[in-house]
Amino acid sequence: MIDIKLLRENPDLVREAMKKLGAEDAPVEDAIRLDQRRRQILTELEALKAERNKGSKAIGQLMREGKRDEAEAQKARMAELGDKIKALQAELNQVEKDLEWAMLNIPNIPLPEVPVGKDDSENIVTRVEGEIREFDFPPKPHWEIGEALDIIDFDRGVKISGSRFYILKGLGSRLQRALINWMLDVHIEQHGYTEVYPPFMVRSHALVGTGNLPKFADNLYKDHEEDLWLIPTAEVPVTNMYRDEILDGAQLPIKHVAFTPCFRREKFSAGKDTRGIKRGHQFDKVEMVKFVTPETGRAELDSLIENAADIARLLKLPFRIVQMCTGDLSFVAAIKFDIELWAPGVEEWLEVSSCSLFTDFQARRANIRYRPEPGAKPRFVYTLNGSGLALPRLVIAILENYQQPDGSVVVPEVLRPYMGVDVIR
């Protein structure tokens, strides 16, 4: 969440940020009002408690002096004070609860360098790399390639689980597994990440910590009997590994990479991309998560982007990097860049990674701090994350870019040791 001090000291900055984000409905005014009322109640409570303490001492003195009637009258006044304190404390509890809710529903403040725009049509392509292949035959979409090679089974996936599900078979399954293992190895051996294998279910406080709750509850899967949620991304459990901890500043940056399945209801994309494997309720992803000092946050974002882009480079897939404008930023990101792969069969750029710097927004929600040096006051870390990369869109890009006139698909050279074959036939 944003710093409450920022809301107190510079509310106009927060209001202007909400306009840039297109989030004028964010409860900023409620938060300001509730914070003011909270501080007012605390002042009143302090005064009443001081008066009660003074009055209680006076009762004892009056009793020692034999002034029983005055002591009884003082007791009655103390009882009234007690009722007032009890009522104010109840109001304070509710105000604090409402204030927390309001703060949890205010999005992050974008960095000044984020371009202002109303929606994704105003995002900025910052770089394009790789050559887009010229085909001497009409390139097919991945669903035709997958069915012809018998490596994707759409009908049986729907039969088992319904729409937006599919089955990978044979070399299709091996391709996905090879990509996961290879990407993990690249990030560990070349980029210096430490692999973790986290739980795929988390408690609600973990989703609050990363900003998924309370705002996006409708897009998540929840256990009906326990406080357990299926993760929408590895970012959730990995970020919360250090929840309520004070890290040694000498440890930073901490860089983790994790493979997990991801589960999303996709309510926000109803009716979109219903054909093929582009958008499903379950998909796999290799995720990078960083914990860094505020001073290095922006440089660490550039490094994160390059780590993700390296995967596309090594696979020799054409890609572009797109900076999100304010109207297309996520709820938690202060700045975000997407990496998109060109898919010639569907003729579109497919997002396979969103690399985001969250500043201390998540760290405040999850209470993740670090001590710059021994004895120093703890500070909130900056967190970052980005996919490195997400499947199945990576599978789409490979099938469509590496397809051959005879219907086969050439396996990218870096994957051949993991696949054991050079061509999918």
C-alpha positions as CSV (number, residue, x, y, z in Angstrom):
1,M,0.0,0.0,0.0
2,I,1.1,3.6,-0.3
3,D,2.7,5.4,2.6
4,I,0.0,7.0,4.8
5,K,2.4,9.9,5.4
6,L,2.3,10.7,1.7
7,L,-1.5,10.9,1.8
8,R,-1.4,13.2,4.8
9,E,1.4,15.5,3.6
10,N,0.7,15.6,-0.1
11,P,-2.8,14.5,-0.9
12,D,-2.9,16.4,-4.1
13,L,-0.1,14.3,-5.5
14,V,-2.1,11.1,-4.7
15,R,-5.2,12.6,-6.3
16,E,-3.3,13.5,-9.4
17,A,-1.8,10.0,-9.6
18,M,-5.2,8.5,-9.4
19,K,-6.3,10.6,-12.4
20,K,-3.4,9.5,-14.4
21,L,-4.2,5.9,-13.6
22,G,-7.8,6.3,-14.4
23,A,-8.6,5.3,-10.9
24,E,-10.7,8.2,-9.7
25,D,-12.9,5.7,-7.9
26,A,-10.1,4.7,-5.6
27,P,-11.1,5.5,-2.0
28,V,-8.5,8.3,-1.5
29,E,-11.0,10.8,0.1
30,D,-12.3,8.1,2.4
31,A,-8.8,7.3,3.5
32,I,-8.0,10.9,4.2
33,R,-11.2,11.4,6.2
34,L,-10.7,8.1,8.2
35,D,-7.1,8.9,8.9
36,Q,-8.1,12.3,10.3
37,R,-10.8,10.9,12.4
38,R,-8.5,8.2,13.7
39,R,-6.0,10.7,14.9
40,Q,-8.7,12.8,16.4
41,I,-10.1,9.8,18.3
42,L,-6.6,8.9,19.6
43,T,-6.2,12.5,20.9
44,E,-9.6,12.4,22.6
45,L,-8.8,9.0,24.1
46,E,-5.5,10.1,25.4
47,A,-7.1,13.1,27.1
48,L,-10.0,11.0,28.6
49,K,-7.6,8.3,29.9
50,A,-5.4,11.0,31.5
51,E,-8.5,12.5,33.1
52,R,-9.7,9.1,34.3
53,N,-6.3,8.3,35.8
54,K,-6.2,11.6,37.6
55,G,-9.8,11.1,38.8
56,S,-9.1,7.6,40.1
57,K,-6.2,8.9,42.2
58,A,-8.5,11.7,43.6
59,I,-11.1,9.1,44.7
60,G,-8.4,7.4,46.9
61,Q,-7.5,10.8,48.4
62,L,-11.1,11.7,49.1
63,M,-11.7,8.3,50.8
64,R,-8.6,8.8,53.0
65,E,-10.0,12.3,54.0
66,G,-13.4,10.8,54.8
67,K,-15.2,12.6,52.1
68,R,-17.3,9.7,51.1
69,D,-20.0,11.6,49.3
70,E,-17.5,13.5,47.1
71,A,-15.7,10.2,46.4
72,E,-19.0,8.5,45.3
73,A,-19.7,11.5,43.0
74,Q,-16.2,11.2,41.6
75,K,-16.8,7.5,41.0
76,A,-19.9,8.3,39.0
77,R,-18.0,10.7,36.9
78,M,-15.3,8.1,36.3
79,A,-18.0,5.6,35.2
80,E,-19.2,8.1,32.7
81,L,-15.7,8.6,31.5
82,G,-15.3,4.9,31.2
83,D,-18.4,4.7,29.0
84,K,-17.1,7.5,26.8
85,I,-13.7,5.7,26.5
86,K,-15.4,2.4,25.7
87,A,-17.5,4.0,23.0
88,L,-14.6,5.9,21.5
89,Q,-12.5,2.7,21.5
90,A,-15.2,0.9,19.6
91,E,-15.4,3.7,17.1
92,L,-11.6,3.6,16.8
93,N,-11.6,-0.1,16.0
94,Q,-14.1,0.4,13.2
95,V,-12.3,3.5,11.8
96,E,-9.0,1.6,11.7
97,K,-10.7,-1.4,10.0
98,D,-12.3,0.9,7.4
99,L,-9.1,2.8,7.0
100,E,-7.1,-0.4,6.3
101,W,-9.7,-1.4,3.7
102,A,-9.5,2.0,2.0
103,M,-5.7,1.9,1.9
104,L,-5.7,-1.6,0.5
105,N,-7.9,-0.4,-2.4
106,I,-5.7,2.5,-3.4
107,P,-3.3,1.5,-6.3
108,N,0.4,2.3,-6.3
109,I,1.7,5.7,-7.4
110,P,3.3,5.5,-10.9
111,L,6.9,6.8,-11.2
112,P,7.3,10.1,-13.0
113,E,8.8,8.5,-16.1
114,V,5.7,6.4,-16.7
115,P,4.0,7.8,-19.8
116,V,0.4,9.1,-19.2
117,G,-2.2,7.4,-21.3
118,K,-5.8,6.2,-21.1
119,D,-5.4,2.5,-22.0
120,D,-3.2,-0.1,-23.7
121,S,-3.5,1.8,-27.1
122,E,-1.1,4.4,-25.7
123,N,1.6,2.0,-24.5
124,I,5.0,2.6,-26.0
125,V,7.1,0.1,-27.9
126,T,10.6,0.8,-26.7
127,R,12.5,-1.9,-28.6
128,V,12.1,-4.6,-31.2
129,E,14.7,-7.4,-31.5
130,G,15.1,-10.4,-33.8
131,E,14.1,-11.0,-37.4
132,I,10.5,-11.7,-38.3
133,R,10.6,-14.7,-40.5
134,E,9.4,-14.5,-44.1
135,F,7.4,-17.6,-44.9
136,D,7.2,-19.1,-48.4
137,F,3.9,-20.8,-47.3
138,P,0.9,-19.6,-45.3
139,P,1.9,-20.0,-41.6
140,K,-0.7,-21.9,-39.6
141,P,-2.0,-21.0,-36.2
142,H,-0.8,-23.2,-33.3
143,W,-4.1,-25.0,-32.8
144,E,-3.9,-26.4,-36.3
145,I,-0.2,-27.3,-35.9
146,G,-0.8,-28.9,-32.5
147,E,-3.8,-31.0,-33.6
148,A,-2.0,-32.2,-36.8
149,L,1.0,-33.3,-34.9
150,D,-1.2,-34.8,-32.2
151,I,0.6,-32.9,-29.4
152,I,-2.4,-30.8,-28.3
153,D,-5.8,-32.3,-27.5
154,F,-8.5,-29.7,-27.1
155,D,-11.6,-31.9,-27.2
156,R,-10.5,-34.1,-24.3
157,G,-9.3,-31.2,-22.3
158,V,-12.7,-29.6,-22.5
159,K,-14.3,-33.0,-21.8
160,I,-12.4,-33.3,-18.6
161,S,-12.5,-29.7,-17.3
162,G,-14.6,-27.5,-19.6
163,S,-13.7,-24.5,-21.7
164,R,-10.2,-23.0,-21.6
165,F,-8.6,-26.3,-20.8
166,Y,-6.6,-28.6,-23.1
167,I,-4.2,-31.5,-22.9
168,L,-0.6,-31.5,-24.1
169,K,0.5,-34.9,-25.4
170,G,3.8,-36.6,-26.4
171,L,6.3,-34.2,-27.7
172,G,4.0,-31.3,-26.8
173,S,4.3,-32.3,-23.1
174,R,8.1,-32.8,-23.5
175,L,8.4,-29.4,-25.2
176,Q,6.8,-27.6,-22.3
177,R,8.8,-29.6,-19.7
178,A,12.0,-28.9,-21.6
179,L,11.3,-25.2,-21.7
180,I,10.6,-25.1,-17.9
181,N,13.8,-27.0,-17.1
182,W,15.9,-25.0,-19.6
183,M,14.6,-21.6,-18.4
184,L,15.3,-22.5,-14.8
185,D,18.8,-23.5,-15.7
186,V,19.4,-20.2,-17.6
187,H,18.2,-18.0,-14.7
188,I,20.1,-20.0,-12.1
189,E,23.4,-20.6,-13.9
190,Q,23.6,-17.4,-16.1
191,H,21.6,-14.8,-14.2
192,G,22.3,-15.7,-10.6
193,Y,18.9,-16.6,-9.2
194,T,18.3,-19.1,-6.5
195,E,15.5,-21.6,-7.3
196,V,12.6,-22.2,-4.9
197,Y,9.7,-24.6,-5.1
198,P,6.9,-22.9,-3.2
199,P,3.4,-24.1,-2.2
200,F,0.7,-23.7,-4.9
201,M,-1.9,-22.7,-2.3
202,V,-1.6,-19.8,0.0
203,R,-3.6,-18.1,2.8
204,S,-5.4,-14.9,2.2
205,H,-2.8,-12.7,3.9
206,A,-0.3,-13.7,1.2
207,L,-2.6,-12.5,-1.5
208,V,-3.2,-9.3,0.4
209,G,0.6,-8.8,0.7
210,T,1.1,-8.9,-3.1
211,G,-2.0,-6.8,-3.9
212,N,-4.2,-9.5,-5.3
213,L,-6.7,-9.2,-2.5
214,P,-9.0,-7.6,-1.8
215,K,-9.4,-6.0,-5.2
216,F,-9.1,-9.1,-7.5
217,A,-10.9,-11.8,-5.4
218,D,-13.3,-12.6,-8.2
219,N,-10.5,-13.7,-10.5
220,L,-9.0,-16.2,-8.0
221,Y,-9.9,-19.8,-7.0
222,K,-10.6,-20.4,-3.3
223,D,-11.0,-23.5,-1.2
224,H,-14.5,-23.5,0.2
225,E,-13.6,-25.0,3.6
226,E,-10.3,-23.5,4.5
227,D,-8.5,-20.2,4.1
228,L,-6.5,-21.4,1.1
229,W,-6.3,-20.0,-2.4
230,L,-4.8,-21.4,-5.6
231,I,-2.0,-19.1,-6.6
232,P,-2.4,-16.9,-9.7
233,T,1.4,-16.6,-10.0
234,A,4.5,-17.8,-8.1
235,E,5.0,-14.1,-7.2
236,V,2.5,-14.6,-4.4
237,P,4.2,-17.4,-2.3
238,V,7.8,-16.3,-3.2
239,T,7.2,-12.7,-2.1
240,N,5.6,-13.8,1.1
241,M,8.6,-16.0,2.0
242,Y,10.0,-12.9,3.8
243,R,6.7,-11.6,5.2
244,D,7.1,-9.9,8.7
245,E,10.9,-10.3,8.5
246,I,13.7,-7.8,8.8
247,L,16.4,-8.9,6.3
248,D,20.1,-8.2,6.7
249,G,21.0,-5.4,4.2
250,A,24.1,-7.3,3.2
251,Q,21.9,-10.1,1.8
252,L,20.3,-7.8,-0.8
253,P,19.6,-8.2,-3.6
254,I,17.8,-11.5,-3.0
255,K,16.9,-13.1,-6.4
256,H,14.6,-16.1,-6.6
257,V,13.2,-18.0,-9.6
258,A,10.4,-20.5,-9.3
259,F,8.3,-22.8,-11.6
260,T,4.7,-23.2,-10.7
261,P,1.3,-23.8,-12.3
262,C,-0.9,-20.7,-12.1
263,F,-4.7,-20.6,-11.7
264,R,-6.9,-17.7,-12.8
265,R,-10.6,-17.5,-13.4
266,E,-10.1,-15.1,-16.4
267,K,-13.3,-13.3,-15.6
268,F,-11.8,-10.0,-16.9
269,S,-11.3,-11.6,-20.4
270,A,-14.6,-13.3,-21.0
271,G,-15.1,-14.0,-24.7
272,K,-11.5,-13.2,-25.6
273,D,-9.0,-15.6,-27.1
274,T,-11.3,-18.6,-26.8
275,R,-9.5,-20.6,-29.5
276,G,-6.2,-22.2,-28.9
277,I,-4.0,-22.2,-25.8
278,K,-3.4,-18.5,-25.4
279,R,-5.6,-17.9,-22.4
280,G,-6.6,-20.6,-20.0
281,H,-7.6,-21.1,-16.4
282,Q,-4.5,-23.1,-15.7
283,F,-1.0,-22.5,-17.1
284,D,2.7,-22.9,-16.2
285,K,5.1,-20.1,-15.6
286,V,8.7,-19.6,-14.6
287,E,8.8,-16.5,-12.4
288,M,11.6,-14.2,-11.2
289,V,11.2,-12.3,-7.9
290,K,13.7,-9.8,-6.5
291,F,14.1,-8.1,-3.1
292,V,16.3,-5.0,-3.4
293,T,17.2,-1.7,-1.7
294,P,15.3,1.4,-2.9
295,E,18.5,2.9,-4.3
296,T,19.0,0.0,-6.7
297,G,15.3,-0.6,-7.6
298,R,15.3,1.0,-11.1
299,A,18.6,-0.6,-12.2
300,E,17.3,-3.9,-10.9
301,L,14.2,-3.5,-13.1
302,D,16.4,-3.0,-16.2
303,S,18.4,-6.2,-15.2
304,L,15.1,-8.1,-14.7
305,I,13.9,-7.1,-18.2
306,E,17.2,-8.3,-19.8
307,N,17.0,-11.6,-17.9
308,A,13.5,-12.2,-19.4
309,A,14.6,-11.0,-22.8
310,D,17.6,-13.3,-22.8
311,I,15.2,-16.3,-23.0
312,A,13.6,-14.9,-26.2
313,R,17.1,-14.2,-27.6
314,L,18.5,-17.6,-26.9
315,L,15.4,-19.2,-28.5
316,K,15.9,-16.9,-31.5
317,L,12.3,-15.6,-31.3
318,P,11.5,-12.1,-32.5
319,F,10.3,-10.0,-29.5
320,R,9.5,-6.4,-28.5
321,I,9.5,-4.6,-25.2
322,V,6.5,-2.4,-24.4
323,Q,6.3,0.2,-21.7
324,M,2.9,0.4,-20.0
325,C,1.3,3.8,-19.8
326,T,-0.5,4.9,-16.7
327,G,-3.9,3.7,-17.9
328,D,-2.5,0.1,-18.4
329,L,-0.4,-0.2,-15.3
330,S,-1.3,-3.0,-12.9
331,F,-2.8,-2.2,-9.5
332,V,0.6,-2.8,-7.8
333,A,3.2,-1.6,-10.3
334,A,5.0,1.7,-10.1
335,I,6.4,1.1,-13.6
336,K,6.0,-1.9,-15.9
337,F,7.4,-3.3,-19.2
338,D,6.0,-6.2,-21.1
339,I,7.9,-8.6,-23.3
340,E,5.9,-9.8,-26.3
341,L,6.8,-12.5,-28.8
342,W,5.7,-12.4,-32.4
343,A,3.3,-15.3,-33.4
344,P,3.0,-15.4,-37.2
345,G,0.1,-18.0,-37.2
346,V,-2.2,-15.8,-35.2
347,E,-0.5,-12.6,-36.5
348,E,-0.1,-10.9,-33.2
349,W,2.4,-10.0,-30.4
350,L,1.8,-12.2,-27.4
351,E,2.8,-11.0,-23.9
352,V,5.0,-13.6,-22.2
353,S,6.4,-11.5,-19.4
354,S,5.4,-8.4,-17.3
355,C,8.4,-7.0,-15.6
356,S,7.4,-4.7,-12.7
357,L,8.9,-2.5,-10.0
358,F,6.5,-2.2,-7.1
359,T,8.7,0.2,-5.0
360,D,7.7,-0.5,-1.4
361,F,4.0,-1.0,-2.2
362,Q,4.1,-4.8,-1.6
363,A,6.6,-4.6,1.2
364,R,4.3,-2.3,3.3
365,R,1.4,-4.8,2.8
366,A,3.6,-7.8,3.7
367,N,5.8,-6.0,6.2
368,I,9.1,-6.9,4.6
369,R,12.0,-4.8,5.8
370,Y,15.7,-4.7,5.8
371,R,18.3,-3.2,8.1
372,P,20.9,-1.2,6.0
373,E,23.6,-1.8,8.6
374,P,23.8,-3.1,12.1
375,G,21.8,-1.0,14.5
376,A,20.2,1.1,11.8
377,K,16.5,1.7,11.6
378,P,14.7,-0.9,9.4
379,R,13.5,0.2,6.0
380,F,11.0,-1.3,3.6
381,V,12.6,-3.3,0.7
382,Y,11.6,-2.7,-2.9
383,T,10.2,-5.8,-4.7
384,L,10.2,-6.7,-8.4
385,N,8.9,-9.6,-10.4
386,G,8.7,-10.7,-14.0
387,S,8.0,-13.9,-15.8
388,G,11.0,-15.7,-17.3
389,L,8.9,-16.7,-19.3
390,A,5.2,-17.7,-19.2
391,L,3.8,-20.7,-20.9
392,P,1.8,-21.6,-23.0
393,R,2.3,-18.4,-25.1
394,L,6.0,-19.4,-25.4
395,V,4.9,-22.7,-26.8
396,I,2.6,-20.9,-29.3
397,A,5.5,-18.7,-30.5
398,I,7.8,-21.7,-31.0
399,L,5.2,-23.8,-32.9
400,E,4.3,-20.9,-35.1
401,N,7.8,-19.5,-35.8
402,Y,9.5,-22.8,-36.2
403,Q,6.8,-24.5,-38.3
404,Q,7.9,-26.1,-41.6
405,P,6.0,-26.6,-45.0
406,D,5.5,-30.3,-44.2
407,G,3.8,-29.5,-40.9
408,S,6.7,-30.4,-38.7
409,V,8.2,-28.0,-36.2
410,V,12.0,-27.6,-35.7
411,V,13.1,-27.6,-32.1
412,P,15.1,-24.5,-31.1
413,E,18.8,-25.4,-30.9
414,V,19.1,-24.6,-27.1
415,L,16.2,-27.0,-26.3
416,R,17.5,-30.0,-28.2
417,P,19.6,-31.4,-25.3
418,Y,16.4,-31.2,-23.1
419,M,14.1,-32.5,-25.8
420,G,16.2,-35.4,-27.2
421,V,14.9,-34.6,-30.7
422,D,15.6,-32.0,-33.3
423,V,12.2,-31.9,-35.0
424,I,8.6,-32.5,-33.8
425,R,6.9,-34.6,-36.5
